[in-house]
Amino acid sequence: MQCSVNILKSLVIAFFLSTLGCGGSGLPEGETGTVTGTVTFKNTPVPEGTVIVFMMDGGGHMATDTTDAAGKYELLMRNAPQVLAGSYNVGVTPPLPDLGLTDEEIMERGMAGTLPEQPKSDIPERYQSAETSGLTFEVKAGENTIDIALTE
């Protein structure tokens, strides 16, 4: 059941992120930087489609992206590659499996608790939430390279 909860969280985040660009970019005031990097688990790139979420510490601002096949990502905040400078807690969620359902059907089934049980991810559960991962990074004005190395 915990795996389904994590999948639902990922879906909600993905849905939220897909709607952020509808009202213009409107980045918050302040210095910004770009953030790129690579995510690995046990020195191996995470699977393509892994969701990276940076949640601003004490803020409500979020930046995210999904990894490519080499584990590389480039964060976006409100559909722009500029990320507000500051301290962020980071979560790394495994890619969503192809359930053969629309996003709406997945959301409905997730809310009803009727999503099929998903295979357990190699990425430990503690990393799958910015609140529990213990991963914190500082984004500074300018270019930032933040490689995320996950361990057991």
Residue, then its C-alpha position, 0 to 999 in steps of 0.5 A: m500500500q505504501c508504494s501506491v501512496n508514493i505513486l499517488k504522491s508522484l502523480v499529484i506532483a506531476f499533475f501540479l507541475s503540468t499546470l504551473g505554466c498556465g498562468g505565466s512564469g511569474l517566478p518569485e522575486g529574488e536571485t536565481g540560478t540554474v541547476t543540473g546534475t546526475v542522480t545515482f543509486k549505488n554509483t549507477p544512474v537511476p532509471e529514466g523518468t525518475v522524478i526529482v523534487f526540490m522543495m524550498d526549505g520553509g517556502g512553498h516553492m518547488a523545482t522539479d524534473t525527470t531524469d534521462a537514461a543517464g540519470k541527468y536532470e535540469l531543474l525547472m521552476r514554473n516551467a523555466p530553468q531558473v530556480l530561486a536561490g535558497s536551501y532545498n530539501v530533495g526527494v527522489t521518486p522512482p518512475l511511474p510504471d505504465l498502467g495503461l490508464t489516462d492521468e485522470e484514471i490514475m488520479e481517480r483510482g489512486m484517490a479511491g485506493t484501487l491502483p494495482e500494487q506496484p513493484k517495489s523500487d530499488i530506491p529506498e522509501r526514505y528518499q522518495s519524499a523531500e520531508t524524509s530523505g535527509l537530502t538538502f542542497e543550497v541553490k546559489a545565484g548562477e550555475n549550480t551542478i548538484d549531483i545526488a548520490l543515493t546509498e542504502 
